[in-house]
């Protein structure tokens, strides 16, 4: 089956929920994923590398870009009790699951998942965390990043995990060329963890 349904606003695949358990930054998370949403029933390798190779955010306003069923943003909210998290995904099913997961963990007051057009365009973020949807293609990915990276507050940063074979190194160079200095802070299992700063 094609990956394309992960990036559909309303997946046509029949909806079946599947549990996911993950240990993230010393916190055990019990979440629910679902069909038609990226990484159904599992913590994907890229996201597991992202968690293993980083320290959690200290707090502040965090954007989980391309949130899927919510694991990255929820982990940030659990690990940083003063953080407020906005999670965004074009997939309405992902948004539903992410909000359900946050509510089940008592995070609904600090975690909100939305589709992009629901996000306040004036909102800024101290950090963006993402396993970005590389497979949407380079042009669409670049457009996505240039939509959200400008919303970083001065001094803010984005932390992203990208497969080396999916163009992590060229993406790192491109981000620098766009005025977003980016360094590789880790590399494991064929993935790069990139940290992008707002200059």
N, C-alpha and C positions, 0 to 999 in steps of 0.2 A: 504494500500500500504506500502511496506517495506521502511525503511529509507535508504536502500542501495544506491538508486539512488543519494542521496546527495553527496556520496563519489565517484561517478563515474566520470571519466575524461570527458566523453561526454554523458550526460544523454539522455536516449531514449524517455523520456516523451516529449510530444508536448510543445513547448515553448510559454508560455503566461505570459506577464508581469503583475505585480500587484503593485499598489502604497502602500507605507508605510510612515506614518508620525510618527516621534518620537521627544520628547523633551529631549535632552541630555545635562546635565551640563549647563542648561540655554539657550541652542541653539535649535531652531526648525529645524529639518531636514526633507526634503521631498525627499524621495528616491523611487527607483523602485526595486522590487524584482521580482522573476520569478519562474515558475514551474521547478522542478528538482533541485532547490537550497534551502538550509536549511531555514526554517521559512518564506516560501512564504507568502507575504501579511501581515506580522506582525513583531513586535519586540518580540522575544521569551522571556520567563520569566527569563531564566538564564542571558541573556544579559541585560535585564532591571535591574536585581539585581546588576550586575556588575557596571552599570552606577550609580545606586542610592547609592551604598555603597562605592564609591571611589571618589577621586578628579582627575581631568584630568591631564595628564602629562604636565610638564612645557615646553617641547620642545625636541629637539634632534632627534636622528634617532630611529624610532619606527617600529617594525614589528607587523603586524596584522596577526596572524597565524590561518589559516582556516577561511578566511575572509568572505565567503559567499558573499552576495550582497554588503558588504563593510561597514556596519554600524559602527563597532567598530573603524576601522582605520580612517574612514571619520570623526567620532566624535572627535577623537584625533587631526586630522588635523585642524578641525574647532575651537576647544577649545584652541589649542596651535599653534598660527600663525607662530612660528619659527620651528615647527616640520616638518620633512620629513618622509613620511610613505611608507614603502614597505608592500604590502598586498600579501598573498600567499594562494592559494587554488588549490587542484588537479582538481577541477571541472571547466572546461573551460567556462561554462555558467556563473558561479559565477564571474570569472575573468572579463568577458565581462561586466556584470552588474555593478560590482564594479568600473571599469574604466569609464563607462558611468555616473554613479552617481557622481563620483569625478569631471568629466568634467562639468557636469550640474551645480555643485556648485562652479566652478571656481578654483578647487584644482588640476588640472592636472599637474601643475608644481611642486607640493609637494607630490603627491600621485600616486603610480603606483602599480597596481595589476598584478601579474605574476603567472604562474604555477611554481612549485618548481625548475624544471630544468633550468628555465630562470634566477634564482636569482644568482648573483655573489657569488661564494662560499667564497670569501675573505671578504665579507661585514660583518660588525658587527653592533650591535644595542644597544642603551642605554636602551631601554625597549621593552619587548614583551607583547602584549595584546592579550588575546585569550579567546574564549568560545570553548575549544578544542573538537574535534569530538570523544567524549568518546565511542560512539557506534561502532567505528571501531574495538573495542576489546583491551584488556589490552596489548597484545604483540605489536600490531601495534601502539598503543598510546605511549607506552614506547619508541619505535623506533623513532617515530615522535619527541617526546620531546628531546631525546638524540641527534637528528640531529640538532635541532634549539637552544636549551639552550646553547650549547657551543659557539654560535655566540653572546652571550651577551658580551658587553664590560666589562672590569674590573669595579666592582662596580655597574653593571647594574642589572635590576630586570625584572621579568616576573610577570604579574598580570593575573590570570586566574579565571574563574568561573566554578565550577564543582558541579553537583548534589550530595548531600549527599548519596542518594540511588544508585548512579552510581559509588561510590567508592572514594569520595573526600578525606576521612580521610586516607584511605590506600595509595592513591596517594601522599598525603602530606608526609607520612612516607617514601615512596619509594624515593621521590625526595631528601629527606634528606640523605638517604642511598647512593644516587648517588653523593653526594657532593654538592647538591644544597639546602642549608637550606631554609625551607619553613614554613611560619606561616599563620594561618588563620586570616585574618584581618576583616572579616565580615561573618555573617551567616543570611540568610533570605529566607523564602519561600522554604525551603528544599535545598537551594544551599549554598555552601561555596565559599567565595572569598579568593583565596590563593595568597600570595606574595612570590615569589621565588627569592633568591638573588644569584648572582654569587659570590662565596666565594673568 
